[in-house]
Every structure is written in C-alpha cells, then in structure tokens.
Amino acid sequence: MTAMARDFRLPDLGEGLTEAEIVKVLVHEGEDIREDAPLLEVETDKAQVEIPSPMSGRVDKIHVQAGQTVKVGQVLVSFGEASATPGTKTAPTDGRARQATPAAGARATPPPAARVTEGPVPATPATRRLARELGVDLHAVSASGSGGRVTDEDVRAAVAGATRPAAAAPRAPAAPERQEPGRPAAERGPAKPLATVGLQAPPLPSFEQWGPIERQPLSHLRRTIAERMTLSATVIPHVTHFDKADITDLDALIRRNLEAARAQGVTLTLTSFLMRAAALALKAHPQFNASLDPAAGELIVKRYCHLGVAVAMERGLIVPVIRDVDRKPLLEIQRELGALAQRVREGKATLDDLKGGTFTITNIGALGGTGAIPIINYPEVAILGVARAREEAVVREGQIVPRLLLPLSLTFDHRVADGADGARFAADIVRRLEHPDQLLLEL
C-alpha cells in the first residue's frame, strides 16, 4: 500500500535560531533514501551543518534551493512511499544494527519507559548525529524536550540505561543567588527593569549621484554577524581597559615543553594558557562570567565556565566553545582546542560546538597590530582581546632588559562592572600569565 506524502520541515535548531540558509541540496527528486542519510547542508548564524533525513522513502519534491533562506517549520522536502513497511525500522546506511554496536563500555539499552514510535522522531540535527555516533535508535528513546523532542541528554541517558523524569513534571529551579554588597537581605527592594534603549538609523543617501556603485548581497552569516554586532554595540555600554603581560617566562616554558607535549599528541600554544588564566581569574571575578537581564534588573552569574575563542574564517567570524575550562588541566584544554580548531577549519563544527559560551577571547596576534577594542559577544558581558607579543625595553631592578610583552584589552559591560573592577580582573589575568608554573598547577 502506498504511503501518503510526508513533509519534512526545517527542525528546531536550538538556542533561539529561527532561520537558516540552504547551502547545498544533497538529494534529487525521485531518489530513494534511507533514514539518517545526508539530505541538506544549511548555514545558520552559528555554523554550517548537515541535516540528515528523518525518514526513509522516495524524495517526491524538493521545495528549496541553494542560497534560499528558510524559517524553522518551513517545508524543505516532501517524501512519498516509504522504503520499508510502516512501523518497521530501516538499517542505517553503514549497514550496522543501531544498538548492536554501542560505544565502548556503554549499554545502549533504552530506558524502561521508552516507547517505540513510528514516523520521524523530533530531534535537532546535532542530536541525530550524536545518536548515530553512540549507536542509539531515536525511536526507542524517551523524549523529555518540548513537544516530544528528543534531546542530547535523552540520548546519553539511553546509552547509560538510565531513566529520566517525565517531561511533564520538570524540577523546580533552585532559587538564584542575589547579592547586593553592603545591604542585608531585609533592606533590599524588589528588582526593577532597566530602561530600554532604541535607535533608528537615518536613510542612506543616493550614492549613484557621485559615481557608479555595486550592490553585493550579504551572506547569511555576515548578515547575522552585522545584526549581532549592532545589537551588542547598541544595548551595551562598552568600556575597555588596556594592559600588558610580561610573557617572557611563559614563552620560554612553552618552547621547553614543545617536544614533550608533542609526544602526548598536543601542540602547546599561547591560546590555551590564555584560556586557563582567564578561567581561573573568572572564578575570582564572577561578575564577568555573567549575563545581564535588563527586564528583571538582575545579573545572571554562571557557575560554569565555557570559554569561546573567536576564529576568523573566510566566510566570517565564528566562536567555538570549550566547556568547563576552569576544571581542566592545561594539556586537556590544549587537546580539546586543537580538535575543535580542526573541526572549524574543515567546516565540521556542530551547533553544540558553538553555543553556551560565558566569556570570549579573541586573539589577533597572528595578524599583527598593537591592540584592538573588540565588541562584546552578546549576551556575555566581557571579552578579552589579545594582540601580537613584542620584545620591548623594560627596566628591571635598575637595568634595561629586553622582555616579551603581550598587549591585552578587556572590554566589558559598564552596567555590570566599573573601571576598577575591570582593572582588577585584567591584573589577575596578567599575574597568572606572568607566573606560568603556578598556572600549570592551580586548579
């Protein structure tokens, strides 16, 4: 019996993303494909990702084309008759049974409450990719996301054989910490929203009156960058503190340990030391590891430290994220940074690689320059800019000696911190960079 046509719509891509640009269509009309086979490549304001097919069947109609911008929920592809009898599972494209080959040491048994369903399973492309890597059948996973969507945590719970609480009974969140220095709790008034700020740019003049022009459409990523930078510069009062770190000893330490680190499969770089120093300094200055909620009049202090590192690509700037940097030794940070940088260069970074950051570092040292004033990566409240280190003449103990100095610029939200706060935070980062042996040992 022929199955009715089924529409596949652009799924929820997570983290508030509402649209994507079609980069490439990987199938043709009339083609029979299997579930999880590559279907489309799309670009969001976070990354370029591959969307797998949520079902097996014949591609009846392709509703989109390369270069088109589509909204979440918009029909991408319509499927005709299925390749298998409804209600049965089709083997993955690589021929393996999904749960016959789980990750090493893991049990891919679904939770007892799991319910096998028919048809496509609601899940983001990143979650589908995770399920394929762990050998988990999404049809047999209990969903805890909104609208019955399977989340990354659901997939990991299925691998571990753990049961999850029902989505209809979420756990009440812990009361947020609200502190106001110098005033007891009984004297604090209710939180009040901050005033909103609006700005409307005037219309552009007719440039054609002065000579020939050419209009070039912005790419989806460049348009998104422009919108986010405008948002940040408009709503956040930026202030920048400049400093320099003497990294002579740090540079010597890196050079001494290059071969030993390579023997462990790691290439030491300055960036990993910057991340380590910033993460430890953020623990001592948590107001810079936060986001401001103007509507509530509250500062949301994050008790985790996920650092973003700005990477300039040919198609635009992206910020991959290393998680829990404050809890990891330096070699592990460097190893993760190297693997993440390779995925970014190869265009294989996922949405999960690019979200959840709490503080950003942008290092333009490889490109030169003596300093920069970066724009804060909204909704974060601070960003650390790093320029090229240079040898300079420095007076030490009455003698002029050459030292390697690294220019730093800390840009932060003046609504959440004052100049003195920024100066102390920057000085803490400088101190840690200037004592690299302690940086290696401190946890």
SULHUFEN-V126164 format. One record per run of one state. SS is the DSSP state (A for helix, B for strand, O for the rest). FROM is the first residue (numbers start at 0). TO is the last residue. If there is no record, write none. Layout:
ss: (SS | SS)
from: (FROM | FROM)
to: (TO | TO)
This chain:
ss: (O | B | O | B | O | B | O | B | O | B | O | B | O | B | O | B | O | B | O | A | O | A | O | A | O | B | O | A | O | A | O | A | O | A | O | B | O | A | O | A | O | A | O | A | O | B | O | B | O | B | O | B | O | A | O | A | O | A | O | B | O | A | O | B | O | B | O | B | O | A | O | A | O)
from: (0 | 5 | 9 | 18 | 25 | 31 | 33 | 37 | 43 | 47 | 52 | 56 | 62 | 68 | 71 | 74 | 79 | 122 | 123 | 124 | 134 | 137 | 140 | 145 | 148 | 149 | 150 | 151 | 160 | 184 | 187 | 206 | 210 | 219 | 235 | 237 | 246 | 247 | 256 | 257 | 263 | 269 | 284 | 285 | 288 | 289 | 293 | 297 | 301 | 306 | 313 | 315 | 322 | 324 | 327 | 329 | 345 | 350 | 354 | 358 | 363 | 364 | 367 | 381 | 386 | 389 | 396 | 398 | 413 | 418 | 433 | 435 | 441)
to: (4 | 8 | 17 | 24 | 30 | 32 | 36 | 42 | 46 | 51 | 55 | 61 | 67 | 70 | 73 | 78 | 121 | 122 | 123 | 133 | 136 | 139 | 144 | 147 | 148 | 149 | 150 | 159 | 183 | 186 | 205 | 209 | 218 | 234 | 236 | 245 | 246 | 255 | 256 | 262 | 268 | 283 | 284 | 287 | 288 | 292 | 296 | 300 | 305 | 312 | 314 | 321 | 323 | 326 | 328 | 344 | 349 | 353 | 357 | 362 | 363 | 366 | 380 | 385 | 388 | 395 | 397 | 412 | 417 | 432 | 434 | 440 | 442)
